[in-house]
Amino acid sequence: MLRVQHLLSDKGSEVWSIEAEEPVLRAIQIMADKHIGALPVMRGSELVGVVSERDYARKIVLLGRSSAETLVWEIMSAPVVTVTRDQTVHDCMQLVTERRIRHLPVVEKGNLIGIVSIGDLVRAVIEEQQQTITHLEKFISGG
């Protein structure tokens, strides 16, 4: 069974984040520049939330607020749901489904070490299923 560690090793260890007191406009700029859909929100070294494009659309755009004047902490999703590198992809899929979220920060000993998205999880499930199919085909054909 695949674990979060496998996903992190494929993605690399770079994690972008934003401070809670930054303007939302800065968060949107980072997400656009990095081609990502969410950012962990920090207060110093403490993970306090996640801000996503969905948060932006629902809490800024639809409410007619200013992204330059609104601070990230005002629209972030909190409390944040986290996972560890030892959790299985299946556990993570269950979490994102039940909680209706798309991003899971990975925390170890209180430190943010990565983030996995629902896209990462789906790719991992497909990869695992393809490996199973390949093994079964070899078994059936006697190879």
N, C-alpha and C positions, 0 to 999 in steps of 0.2 A: 504494500500500500504506500502510495506516494505521500510524502510529508512536506510541510511548508519549506523546510530546508532545501529540498530539491528545486522548488520554484525560485527561491532566492539565489541559488547558485546559477540558475539559467538567466535570471534577470540582471545579476550584478548587485553590488552592494550600495549603489548611489541612491540616496533618499533625499528628496527635496521637501522642505517644510517651510512654514511661515510662522512668525510670532503673532500672538493673539492681538496685539495692539497695532498691527499694521492695517492700512486701509484695504478694503476688499478689492479695490482696483489692482493693487500690487499682487494679490493672490491670483486674480484672473490673468494677469500678465504672465506670471510664472507658469501657470497651467497651460496657457497658449504657447509660450516659448518651449516648454518641455514636452508638449503633446501628451498631457496627462489630465485625468478627470477629477483629481482630488489632491489635497495636501494635508498632511498632519499639521495640527496647530499646536504650537509650543508656547510655554511660558518658561523661558530659560531652558532648562533641560527636562522639564516636565511636559509630557504629552497631555493636553487638556481637551482636545477635540479633533474633528476632521471637517474641513470645508471643501465642498464639492461644487461642480457646475450646477448640480441640482439645487443646492442651497442658494446659489447665486440667482438662478432663474426664479425660484419660488419666493425668496425673501428680499431680493433687490429689484429685479426687473418687474415682477408682477405687482409689487407694492409701490413702485415708483420712487424707490429710495436712491440716493446717490452712492455709487460705488467708491467715489473718491472721499466721501465724508463718513461712510459707515465703516466701523472697524470689524475685523475678521471675527472676533469673539462674539459679536452681536448676531452673527448669522450661522456660526459653526454648529455642527451636530455634536452634542455631548449628552451624557457621558459617552466616551469612546469605547467601542467594542474592540478588543485586541485579541491576538492569538500569539502562540509561541512557535518557534521553529520546529518543535517536535510534534505539533498537531498535524493530523492527517488532512489531506485535501477533502476527504469526505466530511470531516468535522466542519471545515471551513464552508463547504457548500451548504451544509445544514444551517450554519449561522447566518450566511448572507440571505438565504431563503426565508428563514424564520424572522429575522430582524429587518428584512427589506432594505438592505444596504448593499453597496457595491465595492467597498474598499475596507480592508482589514489591516491596520497597522500591526507589525510584528514586534513584540517587545521581549527583551531578555534582561533579567535582573534590573528592571526599571528603565532600561534604555531602549529607545527606538532603533531597531536594526534593519527595518525594511517595511515594505507595504505590498500586499497582494491584492489584486483586483479580481472581480468576478471573471473577467476575461482570462486572467492567468489561470484561474481555477478550471474554467471550461477547457482551455487548451490542455491542461494536465490530465483531465478526465479523458479527453479524446485520445491523447497519447497513450494513456494506460490501456484504454479499450483496444486501440490498434495493436499494441503489443500482445494483448490476450488473444486477439483474433489471429495474429501471425503464429503464435505458439500453438493454438488449436489446429490451424491449417497444417502445420508441420506434423503434429501428432496424428491427425487423420490420414495424412498422405504417407505416414511411416518414415518421414524424414528427420 
